[in-house]
Amino acid sequence: MKLNQLAGREGSRKKRTRVGRGIGSGKGKTGGRGVKGQKSRTGVAIKGFEGGQMPLHRRLPKRGFNNIFAVRLNEVNLGRVQIALDKGKLDAGAPIDVEALVKAGVLKNALDGVRLLGKGEIKAKLNFEVDGASKSAVAAVEKAGGTVKVLREKKAAPEAKPAKAQKKQTKEAGGEATA
């Protein structure tokens, strides 16, 4: 057998259809696009258009809410931190914060901060500086002799306004409302 005798199997290679190359080709004139109109032209994509009828994506009701002020935190379990510590990627003496966790490969990117969760076991005495921590995580770290410094405190709930009935009574009495 010689190189010039090699060939693909029958039917393995198919020639491309050359459209718009005359009537005899079978794909001449309109080139398989039908006749006339906007869609017979090139570069037209009418996605979601239903011939003037109200499109489905506009008939359906709006749902949900996207809070632009939401704080997106990475969640890290204590077990993951312990594994990184065992592999020597984290230094037990230095404070463990977002930058240290990203550098150690525990987190992919920093987002808005990190929240420590209590799944897993921690053996070393570590000092964490995180944006949030669960009660179980704080308890586990303190049991091992470490500390958890929470950088982002939860906002306190605003004080409740006096009820309408209470306002009405104070108005009738002519005095000030006592809270």
C-alpha positions as CSV (number, residue, x, y, z in Angstrom):
1,M,0.0,0.0,0.0
2,K,1.2,3.5,-0.9
3,L,0.3,6.9,0.5
4,N,-1.4,7.9,-2.7
5,Q,-3.7,4.9,-2.4
6,L,-5.0,5.9,1.1
7,A,-8.6,7.2,1.0
8,G,-11.4,7.7,3.5
9,R,-14.2,5.3,3.7
10,E,-17.1,5.7,1.3
11,G,-19.5,8.4,2.6
12,S,-17.1,9.6,5.4
13,R,-16.5,12.9,3.6
14,K,-19.4,14.9,2.2
15,K,-19.1,18.0,0.0
16,R,-20.4,21.3,1.2
17,T,-23.6,22.5,-0.5
18,R,-22.8,25.6,-2.5
19,V,-25.9,27.7,-2.6
20,G,-26.9,30.4,-5.0
21,R,-24.8,28.9,-7.9
22,G,-27.5,28.6,-10.6
23,I,-30.7,26.7,-11.3
24,G,-28.9,23.5,-12.2
25,S,-27.4,23.1,-8.7
26,G,-30.8,22.7,-7.1
27,K,-30.0,25.4,-4.6
28,G,-29.9,28.4,-7.0
29,K,-31.9,31.6,-7.0
30,T,-33.2,31.9,-3.4
31,G,-30.5,29.5,-2.0
32,G,-32.9,27.5,0.2
33,R,-34.2,30.6,2.0
34,G,-37.7,30.7,0.5
35,V,-38.9,33.9,-1.1
36,K,-38.8,37.6,-0.3
37,G,-39.1,39.2,3.1
38,Q,-36.8,40.2,5.9
39,K,-35.7,36.6,6.7
40,S,-34.5,36.0,3.1
41,R,-31.8,38.6,3.7
42,T,-28.5,38.0,5.5
43,G,-27.8,39.1,9.1
44,V,-31.4,38.9,10.4
45,A,-32.3,37.3,13.7
46,I,-35.8,38.0,14.9
47,K,-35.6,36.1,18.2
48,G,-38.9,36.0,20.1
49,F,-40.9,37.8,17.4
50,E,-44.3,36.3,17.0
51,G,-45.7,38.2,14.0
52,G,-47.0,41.1,16.0
53,Q,-48.7,38.9,18.6
54,M,-47.5,39.7,22.2
55,P,-44.4,37.5,22.6
56,L,-44.3,34.8,25.2
57,H,-41.5,36.5,27.2
58,R,-43.7,39.6,27.6
59,R,-46.9,37.7,28.3
60,L,-45.5,36.0,31.4
61,P,-45.4,37.9,34.7
62,K,-42.2,39.2,36.2
63,R,-40.8,37.2,39.0
64,G,-38.2,37.7,41.7
65,F,-35.9,40.5,42.9
66,N,-32.2,41.1,42.4
67,N,-30.8,42.9,45.5
68,I,-27.9,45.1,44.2
69,F,-26.8,45.8,47.8
70,A,-26.5,42.1,48.7
71,V,-23.2,41.0,50.2
72,R,-21.8,37.9,48.5
73,L,-19.6,35.9,50.9
74,N,-17.5,32.8,50.2
75,E,-18.4,30.0,52.6
76,V,-15.5,28.0,54.1
77,N,-15.8,25.0,56.4
78,L,-13.3,24.3,59.1
79,G,-12.4,21.0,57.6
80,R,-11.2,22.6,54.4
81,V,-9.0,25.0,56.4
82,Q,-7.5,22.0,58.4
83,I,-6.7,20.2,55.1
84,A,-4.9,23.2,53.8
85,L,-3.0,23.5,57.1
86,D,-2.0,19.8,57.0
87,K,-0.7,20.3,53.4
88,G,1.4,23.3,54.5
89,K,-0.4,25.8,52.4
90,L,-1.5,27.9,55.4
91,D,0.7,29.3,58.2
92,A,-0.8,28.7,61.6
93,G,1.1,31.7,63.1
94,A,-0.3,34.3,60.8
95,P,-3.9,35.5,60.9
96,I,-6.2,33.7,58.5
97,D,-8.2,36.1,56.3
98,V,-9.6,36.2,52.8
99,E,-6.2,36.9,51.1
100,A,-4.5,34.0,52.9
101,L,-7.3,31.6,52.0
102,V,-7.1,32.6,48.3
103,K,-3.3,32.3,48.3
104,A,-3.6,28.8,49.8
105,G,-6.1,27.7,47.2
106,V,-8.9,27.2,49.6
107,L,-10.9,29.9,47.8
108,K,-11.0,30.6,44.1
109,N,-11.7,34.3,44.4
110,A,-12.4,36.7,47.2
111,L,-15.9,38.0,46.3
112,D,-17.0,40.4,49.2
113,G,-15.4,38.4,52.0
114,V,-15.6,35.0,53.7
115,R,-18.0,33.3,56.2
116,L,-16.6,30.5,58.4
117,L,-18.8,27.5,58.9
118,G,-18.4,24.7,61.5
119,K,-18.4,21.5,59.4
120,G,-15.3,19.5,60.0
121,E,-12.7,19.5,62.8
122,I,-10.0,22.0,63.5
123,K,-7.0,20.8,65.6
124,A,-4.5,23.8,65.4
125,K,-4.7,27.1,67.3
126,L,-5.6,29.6,64.6
127,N,-6.6,33.3,64.5
128,F,-9.3,34.0,62.0
129,E,-10.3,37.4,60.6
130,V,-13.5,36.8,58.6
131,D,-16.6,38.7,57.6
132,G,-18.9,36.2,59.3
133,A,-18.9,33.0,61.3
134,S,-21.5,30.5,62.5
135,K,-21.8,29.8,66.2
136,S,-20.6,26.3,65.8
137,A,-17.5,27.5,63.9
138,V,-16.6,30.0,66.6
139,A,-17.1,27.4,69.3
140,A,-14.9,24.9,67.5
141,V,-12.1,27.4,67.0
142,E,-12.2,28.6,70.6
143,K,-12.2,25.0,71.8
144,A,-8.9,24.5,69.9
145,G,-7.5,27.6,71.5
146,G,-7.9,30.0,68.6
147,T,-9.8,33.2,68.1
148,V,-12.4,34.5,65.6
149,K,-12.5,38.2,64.8
150,V,-15.7,39.1,62.9
151,L,-15.1,42.1,60.7
152,R,-18.6,42.7,59.4
153,E,-21.2,42.9,62.2
154,K,-24.9,42.4,61.4
155,K,-26.9,45.6,61.2
156,A,-29.3,46.0,64.1
157,A,-33.0,46.0,63.2
158,P,-34.6,49.4,63.2
159,E,-36.7,50.3,66.1
160,A,-40.4,49.5,65.7
161,K,-42.7,52.4,65.2
162,P,-45.7,52.7,67.7
163,A,-48.9,51.1,66.5
164,K,-51.6,53.2,65.0
165,A,-54.0,52.5,67.8
166,Q,-51.4,53.6,70.3
167,K,-50.8,56.9,68.4
168,K,-54.6,57.5,68.3
169,Q,-54.9,57.1,72.1
170,T,-52.1,59.5,72.8
171,K,-53.5,62.0,70.3
172,E,-56.9,61.9,72.1
173,A,-55.3,62.2,75.5
174,G,-53.3,65.2,74.3
175,G,-50.0,63.8,75.5
176,E,-46.9,62.5,74.0
177,A,-46.3,58.9,73.1
178,T,-44.1,56.9,75.5
179,A,-42.0,54.2,74.0
